[in-house]
Amino acid sequence: MKPGWLHRLTGFGKIPPVVRETLEDEGFVFLDEGVRITVHYRSYRAPGKRAWHKLRRVRGAIALTEQRLIAFAYFRKVLNVRLDDPRLARLGLGLAGPGVLEITVDPSVFHPDRSGEVVYRFQTVHAEEILAVLEEHRRR
C-alpha cells in the first residue's frame, strides 16, 4: 500500500531506527510501513483509561520476523509477540477483507491491569501471507 503524505513528511508509521536494527538481525519475513490501521476498543479498561466503543484510525507499521510479530501505531509499539510465545494462541487472527489483517487482543493477557478487547485491522498487501505464517506457528 502506498504510504500517505503524513508518513512521507514526518516518518509517522515507520519502525523506529533502534528497533529496526534488532528486527533486521532477526530477519524480516514481511515488513510494511505507512499502513492504515483501524483500532477498535471494546469495553476497554486500563489505569486512567476507559473506552466502551472507541474507534481510531492511524498510520503505522507491521512486521513479521523469523522470531516475532511486531506492530507500531505512529511510533508507539502496540503489538510485540514472539512466535514461540504461548500468548500467540490467545490472539484472534483473521482477514476482515481482502488485504486487511485483523488481530483481536484481550489486553489482560499482556497486562494484568487491563481488560476488554482491542481489535487491530492492518491494511497491508501481506495480510494473507502474515496470517498463514501466524496460523502455522499457532499449530506448533
Number of C-alpha atoms within 10 A of each C-alpha: 13 12 18 14 11 12 18 13 8 10 18 25 28 25 27 16 9 8 10 14 12 10 21 12 10 14 14 15 16 16 18 23 23 28 27 22 26 20 20 20 20 17 14 19 18 15 7 5 8 16 15 13 12 13 13 10 13 16 24 29 28 28 22 25 18 16 16 22 20 19 27 25 24 23 16 15 16 14 18 15 17 16 21 13 13 11 14 21 16 13 19 12 20 17 16 14 12 11 17 21 23 23 19 17 22 17 18 14 14 14 10 9 11 17 19 17 20 20 19 23 24 27 26 23 17 19 23 16 14 21 17 13 14 18 15 11 14 17 7 8
